[in-house]
Amino acid sequence: MRDVPEAARYMPEGVRCGPARPPARLACQSLRAEPTAHDPLSGGLHRDEALAVLEGHDDGARLLLVGHEPDFSQLVHDLTGARIELEKGGVAAVCVGSGEGQLSVLMRPRELEIMAD
């Protein structure tokens, strides 16, 4: 794993999840972060709801949203136009500005495991 100061540049500043928090708690273990419940992440998350989560954060803020499929693949499409298959435990990073997004990272769980070693 990268040294802590460098890795800290990529750590999320906040974690949002649905009311059922077990998946988010797993995601947060290595981040030393506590997830905050956000009801729309429990299912049926839409573009406008995701953008509402980002309101009040500075440009360049890093938030981790923990949710479920097929909502997240659809959300990535709605924000970026990209069609993806997000595997369980996978990560999609989207840079959002002015309501539009750009897919910057798409990783499968096995790729994340390799990075952690």
N, C-alpha and C positions, 0 to 999 in steps of 0.2 A: 504494500500500500504506500502511497505517496506520503512524504513527511507531513505532519499535521498543519503547519502554517500554510503550505501550498494547497493542501486539500481543503482547508477552511474557506478558501476563495470560492469553492464550488458547493459548499453546504447550503441547504435551504435556510432561509431566515424564519420560516414558519411552515407548519405542516397542517393541512386541513383534510378532514376525512368525514365520512358519514357517521351517524350516531353509533353504529356497531364498530367499535374501534380496534378489534384484534388485528386485522391486517395492517393498520396504521402503526400499531404498537410494534409489530415485527419490523416494519420499515424504519422505525425511529430508534431501535435499539442501538445501532452503531452510530447514529447521528446525534445521540444525546439530546433529543428533542421530545417535547410532549405534544401530541396531536391535539388540535382543536376541532370539535365537532362542527360540521356545516351540513345541515339537513339535505340540501340538494345533491350532495355526494353519495347519498344512500341509494340513489337510482334515479334515472331520468334526467341527468345533468345536461343542460343545454348551453349553447354558446353564451347567451346573455347572462346566465347564472354564473358561468365560469368567469366572465369578465367582471361581474359584480364582486367576486372574491378578490380580484386584483385591485379593485378600487381602493384608494387610500394608501397604496404602496408606491414607493418611488420607482421611477424607470430603472430597469435593471434589477429589481427585487427578485429574489429567488424563493419561490414557494413550491412546496411539494404537495400535490393533490393526490390523495389515495382514494381510489374508487373502483368501479367494476366495469366489465365489458357487457354489452357492446358500447356503453356510453362513452368511454374514453376514446376508442377508435373513431367514433362519430364526431366527438368533440375536436380531435386533431384535424379531421377532415373539414369541419365547419370553420376552424380557425385558419387552416393553412391550405386547404384544397387537396392535401395529400391523403391517399388511401393507404392505411396501414393495417397490419394484423398485430395487435398488441397481446403478447402471451401473458398468462398469469405470472405475476412477479416481474414483468418487464417494465421498462422505463421509456417514456417518450418525453423529450425536453422540447418545449415550444417557446420561442422568444415572441412575446406579444407586445405590440405597440400600436396605438390608435385603433384598437379593435381588430387588427389583422395579426396573423402569426406566421412564423417561419419554423418549420421542423428543423431542429438543430441536432438532435440525438435520438436514435431509436436503438434500444439494446434489449436483447433477450436475456433471460435469467442466467444462462450458462456463460454469457459474455460478462455479466456482472460478477459472477463467481471468479472468473479468470482475473479480473481487475482487482478483486479483493485479496488474491493470493500474493 
